[in-house]
Amino acid sequence: MSLITLFAVHVSVLDTAARLIEPPTLLIVRNGRAVLKNMQAELLSMEDLQSQLRQQGIESMREVKRAYLESDGQLSVITYQDRPRSGARDRVP
């Protein structure tokens, strides 16, 4: 077995092991709506989700385009850029 082949096999084994040890990100909110199946799989309650969103300054789930539960337990949130935040008003100068 050549050194290159041995290295390729080693990298492949490490990649597979990393996927088993570290779970992939999980979609929790899609287009302003909770993905209940994924929340249930992670034992994440609606109250916990709303609390995490508020901690990031998001008042309503409707502001969220996508939210992912990361492998480290953190919530990554992508909001709609073109929508004003709740309570924001268009001001005319």
N, C-alpha and C positions, 0 to 999 in steps of 0.2 A: 504494500500500500504506500503510495507516495505521500510525502509530507503535506501537499496541497489537499489531497483527498482526506487525509486524517484530520486536517484543520477544518475542512468543510463539514465533516461528520460531527466534530466537536461543537461547532457553531450551531448546527441543526439541533443537537441534543440540548444545548443550553437554551435555545430559543423555545423549544417545546417545554422545557422545565419551567421557564419564566412564565409562560402562559398558564401553566397549571398552578403555580404559586401565586401569581398576581392576577386577579380576575380582571376582565376587560371592563371598560366603562359601560354604564347601563343608562339608557334613556329613561328619564323619570317624568319629564314634561315635554309634550309635543304640541306646538301651536296653541299654547295657553291652556292646555288640558293635561291633567295628570294621567300617566300611563299606569293604571291601577295594578295590572298584572306584574309589572316590574317592581312597583312599590311593595306589593305583597311578598314577592320573592325575597326582598331585602328587609322585610319587616319594618318598613318605613311608613309611619302614619301620616295622614294628611296634616295633622297639627305640627308634626316635626318638619315636614316639607315647608309649610307656610312660615314656620319660625326661621328656617334657614334662608328662605327668600327675603324675609324682613331684615335679617341681619346683613343682607347684601343691598339693602335700600330699595327693595322691590315690594310695593304695596299690594299688587294684585297679580295672580298667576296669568292673567290675560296679557301682561306685559312681556311674558316669556315666550320666546320662539322655541328654544330648546334648553333643557336642563339635564345634565348628566351626573350620575353618581360615579365619582372616580374610584379607582382601586384603593386609594388611601382613605376613603370615606368622605372626602370633600365634595361639595356640590359645585359644579361648573355651570354657569348660567349665561345663555346668549339671549339678549332681549331684542325686541323689534327696535331698530334704530330710528325709524321714521315716525314712531308713535311717541307723543309726549308722555311723560310720567304722570301717574295719577295725581290730580290736583293741579297740574301745570296748565296754564292758560296762555292762549296766544295773545301777545301784547302788541298793540299798534303804537309805534313811536309818535 
